[in-house]
Amino acid sequence: MDVVVVPLRSDEDVVRLRQAARTCLVSQGFSLVDQTKLVTAASELARNTVKYGGGGEAHLINLQNGGRKGVSLVFIDHGPGIADIEQAMTDGYTSGGGMGLGLGGAKRLSDEFEITSEPGKGTTVRITKWKPY
């Protein structure tokens, strides 16, 4: 299992993460549509990590499950956390003046989505995209 860690502290880091995610997806043979979906989700989550989490890091992980290939991205911050995850997942909800599509949109663009958060301790979000057989 290959893991690449990308620090997330600035908008430039978000661009670097997008590039690293695309490179990872291309190397796994993902279609352009699936590349675009996961890179879009990664971009939203990376921006959240920088803007709301005070920075953190993303882990890009190449997955192999039998003959199936996939990519997971794990976003980790040690910021204020999310008090109400259910509310934060609701389309239209925003705590910072954005469009409010970040978490819910990232979930829809991914095959798997997990979020854990504890107020005062930070948030971890994992998204996974599997390459169709």
TORNU-636780 format. One line per 5 residues: number of its first residue (from 1); their letters; for each residue x, y, z of N, C-alpha, C. Coordinates in pm, 1 decimal. Each point is the difference from the previous one (the first is absolute). Example, Ala and Ser with C-alpha at 12.3 -4.5 7.8 and 13.67 -1.06 7.14 Angstrom:
1) AS) 1319.0,-569.0,780.0,-89.0,119.0,0.0,90.0,120.0,0.0  -35.0,105.0,-72.0,82.0,119.0,6.0,-77.0,109.0,73.0 .
! end
This chain:
1) MDVVV) 84.3,-117.4,0.0,-84.3,117.4,0.0,89.0,123.9,0.0  -9.6,78.3,-106.3,76.6,124.1,-11.0,-76.4,113.0,66.5  71.4,80.6,81.5,-61.6,115.5,64.2,85.2,122.5,-29.5  -65.8,106.8,-46.6,65.2,129.1,-21.3,-67.2,98.2,95.0  80.2,72.4,79.5,-53.9,98.5,93.2,24.0,139.1,-57.3 .
6) VPLRS) -107.6,78.7,-7.8,6.9,137.2,-51.7,-42.8,95.5,111.3  89.3,87.8,45.5,-40.2,99.7,99.7,-104.6,94.3,-59.5  -93.8,43.5,81.6,-104.5,92.6,-45.1,-1.0,121.6,91.8  65.9,106.6,-43.9,6.7,121.4,80.0,-39.0,125.8,-78.8  -6.0,-12.3,-133.8,-25.1,117.1,-84.0,-73.3,-41.5,-127.5 .
11) DEDVV) -45.5,100.0,-76.8,-64.5,-27.8,-128.2,96.1,-71.3,-95.2  128.7,32.2,7.4,99.3,-67.1,-85.1,6.3,-148.7,32.6  -14.1,-34.6,128.3,-1.1,-141.4,39.2,-122.5,-70.9,-56.0  -113.3,69.7,-8.2,-121.2,-58.9,-58.3,26.1,-33.3,-146.9  67.1,90.1,-71.9,34.8,-25.2,-140.8,93.3,-120.5,-9.7 .
16) RLRQA) 99.8,-7.6,88.6,92.8,-114.5,-0.5,-73.9,-130.7,25.2  -96.4,3.1,91.6,-77.4,-120.3,28.9,-80.9,-41.9,-122.4  -63.5,96.0,-66.0,-76.7,-32.3,-121.0,88.8,-69.0,-102.9  120.4,54.0,-19.9,93.1,-58.2,-97.2,43.1,-140.2,42.2  30.5,-17.4,128.6,42.5,-131.3,50.1,-113.5,-102.0,-13.6 .
21) ARTCL) -123.6,42.6,29.1,-114.4,-91.0,-12.1,-20.5,-41.1,-145.1  6.7,96.9,-91.5,-18.0,-32.2,-141.7,108.0,-97.3,-47.2  124.6,25.2,38.1,111.5,-89.3,-38.0,-25.1,-141.5,50.8  -46.0,-9.8,123.6,-29.1,-129.6,61.1,-111.2,-72.2,-76.8  -105.4,72.0,-33.9,-113.2,-58.9,-71.8,38.3,-41.3,-141.8 .
26) VSQGF) 80.3,80.7,-68.0,46.0,-34.3,-135.1,83.4,-127.5,6.2  88.3,-10.2,99.9,86.9,-117.9,11.1,-80.1,-127.4,25.0  -119.5,14.6,58.4,-86.7,-115.1,26.0,-93.2,-28.7,-118.0  1.2,87.1,-102.2,-81.0,-23.9,-119.1,-144.9,44.6,11.3  -29.7,95.0,88.9,-136.7,49.9,14.2,-40.1,80.6,-122.7 .
31) SLVDQ) -129.2,-2.9,-32.5,-52.9,78.3,-111.9,7.9,148.5,34.5  -9.0,84.8,-101.1,3.0,143.9,21.2,-116.7,44.2,88.6  -116.8,-61.5,-19.1,-117.1,34.9,81.2,26.7,-31.1,147.0  51.4,-119.8,29.9,27.7,-36.0,139.0,114.5,82.9,58.1  99.6,34.2,-83.1,107.7,89.1,46.2,-59.7,133.4,43.0 .
36) TKLVT) -86.6,55.0,-84.2,-60.1,130.8,27.6,-83.7,-4.3,127.5  -76.7,-106.8,18.7,-82.9,-12.7,120.3,85.7,0.8,126.1  103.8,-84.4,3.0,79.1,-9.9,122.4,86.1,124.2,22.2  53.5,58.0,-105.7,79.8,121.7,15.7,-88.0,114.5,49.2  -123.6,7.5,-47.9,-92.7,103.6,46.6,-30.6,-18.9,148.4 .
41) AASEL) -29.9,-122.9,40.4,-26.3,-28.8,141.6,123.1,31.7,84.3  117.4,-39.1,-48.1,124.9,25.2,73.0,24.5,148.6,17.0  -28.7,76.5,-103.9,19.2,144.0,5.1,-89.1,63.3,106.0  -126.5,-40.4,4.2,-93.8,52.4,100.2,47.9,-32.6,141.0  39.3,-125.4,21.7,41.5,-42.0,133.8,132.5,64.2,40.1 .
46) ARNTV) 89.9,18.0,-95.4,127.7,66.2,29.3,-24.3,145.3,38.9  -89.3,67.2,-72.4,-33.2,139.5,34.4,-60.9,8.2,139.2  -87.7,-94.7,33.2,-57.9,-3.3,135.0,108.3,-18.8,105.5  95.5,-88.0,-28.4,108.7,-25.6,94.6,78.5,127.8,27.6  28.4,76.0,-106.7,76.2,124.3,14.5,-85.5,107.9,66.5 .
51) KYGGG) -122.7,20.1,-51.7,-82.9,112.9,43.1,-60.9,-19.1,138.8  -56.9,-116.7,24.8,-71.7,-22.1,124.6,80.5,-78.2,103.3  91.6,-83.1,-47.4,78.5,-83.4,91.8,132.4,61.3,39.7  31.0,117.2,-57.5,126.4,65.1,33.7,120.9,-67.1,-61.5  -23.1,-81.5,-101.2,108.7,-73.2,-64.5,6.9,-141.8,53.4 .
56) GEAHL) 75.9,-80.7,-69.4,12.9,-140.6,38.1,76.7,-72.9,-107.7  -46.8,-119.4,-33.2,67.3,-75.9,-105.0,-98.6,-94.5,-66.4  39.5,-42.4,-120.2,-77.3,-99.4,-74.0,90.5,-118.7,-28.2  -54.0,-118.7,12.2,71.4,-123.0,-33.3,-66.0,-59.0,-124.3  77.4,-18.8,-105.9,-48.3,-65.8,-121.3,47.2,-144.8,6.2 .
61) INLQN) -93.6,-92.2,-13.8,31.6,-141.6,16.9,-48.2,-77.6,-120.9  91.8,-67.6,-69.1,-37.1,-91.1,-108.3,-48.5,-129.1,63.3  -116.3,-46.9,-42.4,-59.1,-121.3,56.3,0.5,-113.1,-101.9  13.6,-120.0,50.9,-10.9,-120.2,-82.1,-79.3,-99.4,82.2  -115.0,-43.5,-52.5,-83.7,-96.3,70.6,-29.2,-111.8,-98.2 .
66) GGRKG) 81.5,-104.5,4.8,-8.1,-104.2,-101.9,41.3,61.6,-132.0  -86.9,-9.0,-101.4,29.5,60.9,-129.2,-53.4,142.1,-11.7  -56.1,50.0,107.1,-63.4,132.2,-2.6,98.5,107.2,46.5  2.5,112.0,-74.2,86.4,111.6,35.9,-83.6,117.1,47.3  56.7,77.1,91.8,-69.1,117.3,50.0,98.1,100.5,56.8 .
71) VSLVF) -54.3,114.9,37.3,78.5,106.2,61.7,-80.6,55.0,117.1  65.5,12.2,115.5,-59.6,65.4,115.8,76.0,127.2,28.9  -71.9,100.2,44.3,60.6,122.9,48.7,-52.5,23.0,140.4  91.1,23.6,92.4,-36.4,24.1,138.2,45.8,140.6,36.3  -93.6,82.3,44.3,27.0,138.8,37.2,-5.7,10.0,151.5 .
76) IDHGP) 107.3,51.4,60.2,11.3,5.1,145.5,32.7,142.8,42.3  -79.5,52.3,93.7,35.7,128.7,60.1,-19.6,-10.1,150.9  58.3,94.4,70.9,-12.3,3.9,146.2,-65.1,131.0,42.2  -95.2,44.0,-83.1,-68.9,126.7,22.1,-113.4,-11.9,98.5  -98.6,88.8,-13.6,-108.9,5.6,97.5,-97.8,-116.4,-7.8 .
81) GIADI) 6.3,-79.2,-106.0,-93.3,-111.3,-14.6,-136.8,46.3,-46.7  -89.6,-95.7,-19.4,-135.9,27.3,-47.1,-95.5,-45.0,109.5  -75.6,94.0,53.1,-90.7,-31.7,110.9,-116.3,-88.1,-44.9  -52.4,25.7,-120.6,-117.3,-73.4,-48.3,28.0,-49.1,-141.9  50.7,-122.9,-11.6,38.0,-54.7,-130.9,-121.7,-11.5,-91.0 .
86) EQAMT) -112.4,-43.5,54.2,-120.4,-14.9,-81.9,-38.8,133.5,-63.8  3.2,106.7,77.7,-31.2,132.7,-53.7,104.8,41.5,-103.0  126.7,-26.2,28.6,107.8,38.6,-92.0,-9.0,-74.2,-133.0  -60.4,-118.3,-0.4,-14.9,-79.8,-121.8,-119.1,45.8,-84.4  -84.0,85.3,53.7,-119.7,47.3,-69.4,37.3,99.7,-108.8 .
91) DGYTS) -48.5,-24.0,-121.3,24.2,94.4,-108.8,-54.4,136.7,37.8  77.8,100.6,-29.7,-40.4,136.3,29.6,53.2,50.0,132.4  42.6,-93.1,89.4,55.7,43.2,127.4,143.0,46.5,-21.6  32.3,114.9,55.6,138.0,47.9,-3.7,28.6,75.8,128.1  120.0,-20.0,49.6,39.2,74.4,119.9,90.0,116.4,-37.2 .
96) GGGMG) 31.5,12.3,-130.2,95.1,103.6,-36.6,-30.6,75.6,-127.1  -125.9,6.2,-39.8,-34.3,81.5,-114.9,19.3,-67.0,-134.7  32.1,-129.6,-2.0,15.5,-71.1,-126.6,-134.9,-44.7,-54.0  3.8,-84.8,-101.3,-124.3,-47.4,-61.8,-67.3,-108.0,83.2  72.0,-59.3,93.0,-60.0,-103.1,82.6,-13.4,-133.7,-70.8 .
101) LGLGG) 86.3,-27.8,-96.5,-5.7,-127.5,-72.8,120.6,-88.7,30.1  93.1,45.3,82.9,126.2,-69.6,22.7,-11.7,-142.9,46.7  -50.0,-23.1,121.5,-3.4,-135.5,55.4,-99.0,-89.5,-73.7  -122.4,48.5,-20.7,-100.0,-80.2,-71.0,41.2,-26.7,-143.1  55.9,100.7,-65.6,47.4,-16.7,-137.0,112.9,-101.1,-7.6 .
106) AKRLS) 93.9,7.9,94.5,111.5,-95.4,2.6,-51.4,-142.4,19.5  -102.1,-14.8,83.9,-57.6,-132.7,22.7,-61.6,-54.1,-129.1  -75.0,84.1,-71.4,-64.2,-45.5,-124.7,101.6,-34.1,-109.0  114.8,65.1,1.4,101.5,-22.9,-104.2,89.4,-120.5,30.1  -14.1,-57.2,118.5,84.4,-111.2,43.6,-81.4,-128.7,6.2 .
111) DEFEI) 69.4,-112.1,-3.4,-66.1,-129.5,19.5,-17.9,-29.6,148.6  96.1,45.0,81.0,-6.3,-18.7,144.7,35.8,132.2,66.0  -66.0,29.4,112.4,20.9,126.1,70.2,-14.2,-25.8,149.3  99.8,41.5,76.7,-6.2,-11.8,145.6,45.4,131.9,59.9  -66.9,44.2,105.4,41.6,121.0,69.3,-8.2,-23.2,150.3 .
116) TSEPG) 104.3,42.0,69.5,-1.1,1.4,145.7,48.3,137.2,42.8  -62.7,52.1,105.2,39.0,131.0,47.8,-33.7,10.9,146.8  86.3,68.6,71.1,-24.1,24.6,141.1,28.8,146.2,27.9  -100.7,72.5,50.1,22.0,141.5,27.7,125.3,21.2,85.5  84.1,93.4,-45.5,123.8,31.8,69.0,116.3,-89.8,-34.7 .
121) KGTTV) -24.4,-107.5,-75.0,108.2,-94.7,-30.4,25.9,-19.6,-148.3  -95.5,39.9,-85.2,23.9,-10.3,-142.9,-93.2,-94.4,-72.4  28.3,-13.9,-130.0,-86.1,-75.5,-89.4,85.7,-87.2,-91.5  -49.9,-120.0,-27.7,62.1,-89.2,-97.8,-108.2,-43.5,-98.6  30.0,16.9,-128.7,-92.4,-42.2,-104.9,76.2,-93.7,-93.6 .
126) RITKW) -61.9,-115.2,-29.6,58.6,-95.5,-95.0,-96.8,-17.8,-116.0  52.9,18.3,-122.7,-79.0,-29.1,-119.1,74.2,-105.5,-81.2  -76.0,-85.2,-66.6,58.8,-106.1,-81.7,-74.4,-7.1,-132.5  74.6,-21.2,-105.8,-57.2,-24.5,-133.1,59.1,-131.6,-49.3  -85.4,-90.6,-45.1,42.6,-128.6,-54.2,-11.3,3.6,-151.8 .
131) KPY) 97.9,-57.3,-64.9,-4.3,-10.9,-145.8,-96.2,-113.7,-35.3  -95.2,26.5,-90.5,-91.5,-107.8,-39.8,79.9,-114.9,-63.8  -53.1,-120.5,14.3,67.3,-117.0,-58.9,2.6,11.4,-150.2 .
! end
